[in-house]
């Protein structure tokens, strides 16, 4: 009888240990799963109105700033703010096919790769700045052009606005 009690007690303990091991294994697997972020996605938008180069730095609403090309080169980590920005009949929840000024990140320049309307102080048709155009009928998503005239002339698609990104 005593050996039967040992056997039953041993079986109960074994079952308990198996259940505990199973629970620990389940929790360690659950803990290893990647966490889902609850952080809000940064917003961005293209100003509704056209903007000349010398007004680009002050065109964004409070809480947003003029985007650099590095901030909008991959908009998949951003959320387009339709209430603040331009829309078109077929733009859905994203930005419309349009162009907007973006910061180049270079010294003051009026032509070439770092063109920035002389650090966003010029509105001359002979000076140039960099614009980012969405879609632009390519599969690239965002297309950059450094030959945009700072007075805003010469666009085949609506623009230029200013690409603004949330601080």
N, C-alpha and C positions, 0 to 999 in steps of 0.2 A: 504494500500500500504506500509505503514511504517512497519507493522508487516511482510509483505512479504520480504522486504529488510533485516530485522533482521533475518528472517528464512534463506534466501539465504546466507547472510554474516555468520551466525552461521554454516550453512552447509559447506561452504567453509573452515571456520576455523576448523571445525571438521574433514573434509577430510585432511587438512594440518596436523593436529595433529596426525591423524591415520597414514599418510604416514611417518611423522617424527618418530613416535614410531616404525613403521615397520623397518625403516632404522636403528634406534638405536639398535633394537633387532638383526637385521642382523649383524651389526658391532660387537656387543658384542659376538655373537656366533662365528663370524669369528676370533675375537681376542682371544677367548678361545681355538681355535684349536692349537695343539702343533706345535711349529716351527720346520722346517726341518733344520738340521745343514748343513752348507756349508763348514765346516771344513774338511780338507783332512784327510783320514784314514791313520793311521800310517802303514808303511810298515815293512815287515819282510822277511827274506830269510834264506836259509841254504847254507853255503859256498859250492862252487862247488868242491873243493878239500878236501881230508881227512886231518885232523889236529890232531897232538898229543896234549896231555893235556897241556904241557908247552907252546904251541903256541896259545892256545885258546883265550886269552885276546886280542891279537893283530890281529886276523884273519878277523875282519869286516872292511868294507870300511869306509872312512870318512863319518860322519853323522849317523853312526849306531854303536851299541855297543853289546857286548855279552849279550844275553838275560838271565834273571833269569827265573826259572821255572814258577814263578808267571806271567811273561809277556806273556808266550806262552801257558799257560794251557788252555786258551780259545781263539783260534785264530779267532773266528768269528768277533772280533772287529778290526782285522788287515787285510791287503791286501798283498798277497804274491807277491814279486817282482821277476818275472821270469827272467828279464834281468840280475839281480845280482846273482840269486841263481840257485841251481840244478833244473833240470827238467828231466823227463823221458818220454818215448814214450806215456805213458798213464796217465800223471799227470794233464792234462788239464790246468786250470788256477791256481791250488793250488800246494802245495808242493808235491814232489814225496815220495814214501814209502822209508824212510831213517831215520837215526839217527844222532843227533847232540848234542854236548856238551851244557849244560846250567848251569848257576850259581846256586849253592845250597842255598846261603845266610847264610852259617854257617862259623864257624872258620875253619882254615886249617885242612883238614882231608883227609885220604887216604882210608877209608872204612866206611861203615854204611850209615845211612840216609843222612848225610851231606857231603858225599864223593865229593871231588872237586880237585882231583889230587894235594893235598897239596897246596891249594889256587892257582891252575893252574901254578905250578912251576915244576911239575914232568911229565916225560914221561916214567916212569918205568912200566913194565908189572905187577909188584906186587902191584902197587898202583891203586886206582880206582877213578872214577869221575861219575857224574850223566849225563845221556843222555836222551833226549826226542826223541821218535820215533813217527812219524806220522803213523796213521792207525794201524800199527803193527798187522794187521789181526784181530782187535777187533772192537767193536763199540764205544770204549771209545774216539776215536779221537787222543789224545796224550797220550802216555804211557811213564812213567819214569822208568829208570833202574839205580840203583846206583852201579852196579857191573861191569861197563865198565872199561877195563884196559886202563891206561893212555897212553900206547903206541899205542892204536887204534886197537889192535888185537882182534880177536874173534867175529866179527860181522857177522850175517847171512844175514843182509840186508846192503846196502851201507851205509858207515859211518865210523867213525864219522866225520861229518863236525862240524860247529859251528852255532847255531841259533843266528842270528843277528836281532836286532830290531831298528827301527828308533829312534833317540834321540828325 
